Amino acid sequence: MIRLTVPSIDEDDLQSVREALESGHLVQGTSVSLFEDIVAKYVGSFSIAVSSCTAALHLSLICLNIKAGDIVLVAAYSWPATANVIELIGGQPVFVDIDSKTFNINPDLLEINLKKLFSNNKTAKRVKAILPVHTFGQLADMPDIMEIANRYDIAVIEDAACALGASLNKRLAGTWGKLGCFSFHPRKIITTGEGGVIITSDYKLAQRLRALRNHGLDPESALPDFIIPGFNYRMTEFQAALGISQMGKIDRIILSRRNLALKYHKYFRNSDIVTPAINKNSKHIFQSYVVLLPQWIADQRTELISDLGKEGIETTIGTCHIPLTRYYRNRYGYKPGDFPNTDEIFSRSLTIPLYESMTIEQQNEVVEKLLNLIRRKS
Ligand SMILES: *Cc1c(COP(=O)(O)O)cnc(C)c1O
């Protein structure tokens, strides 16, 4: 089976985790803070390690005092966690459709939504933040999004789960907004099994996040004291140990993913498959390689995924149409047509295998089997 992804786990990763386990200090030791220092140095901000990116997003909303009744604007096309955290604090996600070329939140539609919300005094007061997603490892249009956010004086939290190391105009994902959240799930660029990091350049926010992830414990007082009701969203020492060795190879992994992606681009040229767009001045890290199937085969995608599986190729959909998942449909009454670009991209997208150790032969096999199956169905 050619898997969707295979994490890059080498001998030094095994050694790193082994040492952490053998040390006997499984939590609250030195590995987590060392991992945080390494990530901080890489992105140039303070960094707070947590148990997942979902935890990172949840704490980001809480530390900015975003509360029940508040509105957060969010991309319609993403993993549900992006919107779920807003629901979980009692807030209301207002979904914004994406750009069908980049799969990222469309700044023009963001502006239209904000205009509408700000034209009414009641809703204007409730709007607190924008939560753009760097879909599949390519940055959203951050210059435009930041300009809009500054004009309306609302915060930006970046869901950079898939985008550690990606940049736009040489500026890294996670460093544009007030807070940036990364994931280290095995399908992301580097992994700690489960895990996440929040980055911010605001020291006060960083300290508040440290308290929130650790039962509310004051990170600055010598004697234990609790300054806020907090969570246990901590990362373990052996996860951080894995993160440390993984950070040592992040540039190697990104380089290899980008090269493999370019090969796919070439192999699919002159075919019915639409390859992912790379924006100007954008460094896409290809957390996933997501192609668009021809329109006519979109309604046979489930069958196509299953047929490819039978031929030894693991594939899946792109990501979720959050407003059309059952919870959000039932709660807010969304229907097909409300987010036309997300409708189209959701129905046509297919994630194909991409991982560092993938061979040219394996890539060729994926391309041939996919194109053959499409031909047979036409
Ligand atoms: C993976 C992912 C998440 C969730 O990350 P976890 O670490 O699994 O909690 C959130 N948002 C996006 C866009 C993701 O891809």
The ligand as an SDF file (V2000), in Angstrom:
LIG
                    3D

 15 15  0  0  0  0  0  0  0  0999 V2000
   -4.7990   19.1370   11.8670 C   0  0  0  0  0  0  0  0  0  0  0  0
   -5.5220   20.4100   11.9350 C   0  0  0  0  0  0  0  0  0  0  0  0
   -6.0580   20.9080   13.1330 C   0  0  0  0  0  0  0  0  0  0  0  0
   -6.0610   20.1130   14.4040 C   0  0  0  0  0  0  0  0  0  0  0  0
   -4.7910   19.8020   14.8610 O   0  0  0  0  0  0  0  0  0  0  0  0
   -4.6380   18.7340   16.0520 P   0  0  0  0  0  0  0  0  0  0  0  0
   -3.2010   18.8740   16.4560 O   0  0  0  0  0  0  0  0  0  0  0  0
   -4.9450   17.3990   15.4670 O   0  0  0  0  0  0  0  0  0  0  0  0
   -5.5690   19.1240   17.1300 O   0  0  0  0  0  0  0  0  0  0  0  0
   -6.6450   22.1510   13.1240 C   0  0  0  0  0  0  0  0  0  0  0  0
   -6.7390   22.8810   12.0010 N   0  0  0  0  0  0  0  0  0  0  0  0
   -6.2530   22.4420   10.8260 C   0  0  0  0  0  0  0  0  0  0  0  0
   -6.3730   23.2960    9.6040 C   0  0  0  0  0  0  0  0  0  0  0  0
   -5.6480   21.1840   10.7530 C   0  0  0  0  0  0  0  0  0  0  0  0
   -5.2060   20.7320    9.5660 O   0  0  0  0  0  0  0  0  0  0  0  0
  1  2  1  0
  2  3  1  0
  2 14  2  0
  3  4  1  0
  3 10  2  0
  4  5  1  0
  5  6  1  0
  6  7  2  0
  6  8  1  0
  6  9  1  0
 10 11  1  0
 11 12  2  0
 12 13  1  0
 12 14  1  0
 14 15  1  0
M  END
$$$$
